[in-house]
Amino acid sequence: MAVQAERLKSIPYFSGLSAAELESIKTLVFEIEAERGKLLLLEGETSEALYFVVSGAVKVFKTSPDGKEQILQIMRPGEAFNEVPVFDGGLNLASAQAMGTVVIYGIKRSDLETIMRNHSKVALNAIRVLSQKLRHVVSLVEDLSFRHVNARVAKILLEYASDGSGVKERLTQQEMAAMAGTAREMIGRSLKELMDGGIIRLERHRIVIADREALKKMAGMVA
């Protein structure tokens, strides 16, 4: 499928650009389709492109020497990943894997530099995006350092809830554990406590939030 300028418009990097500008940028963008489980990037390897999720979801994660996984973020449509090695020329800081069937757009480093020289708005947008990502990293450190497992689980459920009808990416308990920085057994225990308390329920193998305010309070998101 050909790269569509209309889809570029929904990506924050290209916010505020004219139709003509998007058409010119489109010629430098390539498309990749991947199935669930496909590794898109590998930590420690070289990478020459910045990627944007068009459809589906991509998890960005690090792996410890003993194989333990820590999910840093789940990227949704419109979101970018792999900025650091593209901007500083270093190795990939993390791995990236398709969580289901995904379509992603990519721009090679050399082409991205050309785009930023010709469209200063893209450079300004990149600064905003990177600032938001820094906030996310600080929040992740705070969660892992100071929040109890139950609070981390509550925050994950709130972040990935879809209008109270379930978790968008159908996260497994193992994936939730990798996000919360804990063991799968602890996730199961936390979910059981939430179900016993009537805060969540299970419907057709999906987690549904029954009491959003209680979940917010548990996550420390209510003053």
C-alpha positions in Angstrom: 0.0 0.0 0.0 1.3 3.4 -0.9 2.2 5.9 1.8 -0.7 8.4 2.3 -0.1 12.1 3.0 -3.4 12.1 4.9 -2.0 9.6 7.4 1.1 11.7 7.9 -1.1 14.6 9.0 -2.1 12.6 12.2 1.5 12.2 13.2 2.7 14.9 15.7 6.0 15.3 13.9 4.1 16.7 10.9 1.5 18.7 12.7 0.7 22.1 11.2 2.2 21.3 7.8 0.4 22.2 4.6 -1.0 19.6 2.1 1.8 20.5 -0.3 4.5 20.0 2.4 3.1 16.6 3.3 3.0 15.5 -0.3 6.7 16.4 -0.6 7.6 14.6 2.6 5.6 11.5 1.5 8.2 10.8 -1.2 10.8 10.1 1.5 8.6 7.8 3.6 8.6 4.0 3.3 6.0 1.5 4.7 6.4 -1.7 6.6 3.8 -4.3 7.5 4.5 -6.8 10.2 2.6 -9.6 12.1 2.4 -10.1 15.8 5.7 -11.0 17.4 7.8 -9.5 14.6 10.9 -7.8 16.0 11.2 -4.4 14.4 14.3 -3.2 16.3 16.8 -5.0 18.4 18.5 -3.4 21.4 22.2 -2.7 20.9 22.1 -2.9 17.1 22.5 0.0 14.6 19.4 1.6 13.1 19.1 4.2 10.4 15.4 5.1 10.5 12.8 6.8 12.6 9.5 4.9 12.7 5.8 5.9 13.1 2.9 3.6 14.0 0.1 3.9 11.5 -2.1 1.1 12.7 -1.8 -1.5 15.5 0.5 -1.3 18.5 4.2 -1.7 19.0 5.9 -2.4 22.4 9.3 -0.8 23.1 11.2 -2.7 25.7 14.6 -3.5 27.3 15.8 -7.0 28.2 18.1 -7.8 31.1 21.0 -10.2 30.8 18.9 -12.9 32.5 16.1 -12.4 29.9 13.7 -10.3 32.1 11.7 -7.8 30.0 10.8 -4.3 31.0 8.3 -2.6 28.7 9.1 1.1 28.4 6.1 2.1 26.4 3.4 0.8 24.0 3.3 3.0 20.9 -0.1 3.6 19.3 -1.1 5.0 15.9 0.5 8.4 15.3 3.4 7.8 17.8 7.0 7.6 16.9 9.8 5.4 18.2 13.6 5.0 17.8 14.4 8.7 18.0 17.5 8.5 20.1 19.8 6.5 17.8 18.5 8.4 14.8 19.4 11.8 16.3 22.6 10.8 18.1 23.9 8.2 15.7 24.3 5.6 18.5 23.0 2.1 18.9 19.4 1.2 19.6 18.5 1.8 23.3 15.7 -0.7 23.3 14.0 -3.3 21.2 10.6 -2.9 19.4 8.1 -5.6 18.6 4.7 -5.8 16.9 1.9 -6.6 19.4 -0.4 -7.6 16.6 -0.6 -6.9 12.8 0.9 -3.4 12.4 1.6 -0.9 9.7 4.5 1.5 10.3 6.0 4.3 8.3 9.8 4.9 8.4 12.1 7.7 7.4 15.9 7.2 7.0 18.1 9.4 9.1 19.6 11.2 6.0 16.1 11.9 4.7 14.9 13.1 8.1 17.8 15.6 8.2 16.7 16.9 4.8 13.1 17.2 6.0 14.1 19.2 9.1 16.3 21.5 7.0 13.5 22.2 4.6 10.6 22.3 7.1 11.6 24.0 10.4 8.1 23.2 11.8 9.1 19.5 11.9 12.2 20.3 14.0 10.0 22.3 16.5 7.5 19.4 16.6 10.3 17.0 17.2 11.4 19.0 20.3 7.8 18.8 21.7 7.5 15.1 21.1 10.9 14.4 22.7 9.9 16.5 25.7 6.7 14.5 26.2 8.8 11.3 26.0 11.1 12.6 28.7 8.1 13.2 30.9 7.0 9.6 30.3 10.4 8.3 31.3 10.4 10.3 34.5 6.9 9.1 35.2 8.0 5.5 34.6 11.0 5.9 37.0 8.6 7.3 39.6 6.2 4.4 39.2 8.9 1.8 39.5 10.6 3.5 42.4 7.8 4.7 44.6 4.5 3.0 43.7 3.2 -0.2 45.1 2.5 -3.0 42.6 -1.3 -2.6 43.0 -0.9 1.1 42.2 1.2 0.3 39.1 -1.4 -2.2 37.9 -4.2 0.3 38.5 -2.4 2.9 36.5 -1.8 0.5 33.6 -5.5 -0.4 33.5 -6.5 3.2 33.4 -4.0 4.1 30.7 -5.0 1.2 28.4 -8.8 1.2 29.2 -11.0 1.7 26.1 -14.0 3.7 27.3 -14.5 1.4 30.2 -14.9 -1.6 27.8 -11.6 -3.3 28.3 -7.9 -3.0 27.6 -7.1 -1.8 24.1 -4.1 -4.0 23.2 -5.5 -7.1 25.1 -2.4 -7.1 27.3 -1.4 -10.5 28.7 -0.6 -10.8 32.4 3.0 -11.3 31.4 3.0 -8.0 29.4 1.4 -6.2 32.3 4.2 -7.6 34.5 6.8 -6.4 32.1 5.2 -2.9 32.2 4.9 -2.9 36.0 8.4 -4.2 36.7 7.2 -7.2 38.7 6.4 -10.9 38.4 3.4 -12.4 36.5 2.2 -13.9 39.8 2.0 -10.5 41.4 -0.1 -9.2 38.5 -2.5 -12.1 39.0 -2.8 -11.4 42.7 -3.4 -7.7 42.1 -6.1 -8.4 39.5 -7.8 -10.9 41.8 -7.9 -8.3 44.6 -9.4 -5.7 42.2 -12.0 -8.2 41.1 -12.8 -9.2 44.6 -13.3 -5.5 45.5 -15.6 -5.0 42.5 -13.3 -2.5 40.9 -12.8 -4.5 37.7 -14.5 -7.5 36.2 -13.7 -10.0 33.5 -15.9 -10.2 30.4 -15.0 -12.5 27.5 -11.4 -12.6 28.5 -11.2 -8.8 28.7 -10.7 -6.7 31.7 -13.5 -4.2 32.2 -13.3 -1.3 34.7 -16.3 -1.3 37.0 -15.3 1.5 39.3 -13.0 4.0 37.6 -12.9 6.4 40.5 -11.7 3.7 42.9 -9.1 2.7 40.4 -7.9 6.3 40.1 -7.6 6.5 43.8 -5.6 3.3 44.0 -3.3 4.6 41.3 -2.8 7.9 43.2 -4.4 9.9 40.5 -7.1 11.5 42.7 -6.1 14.4 45.0 
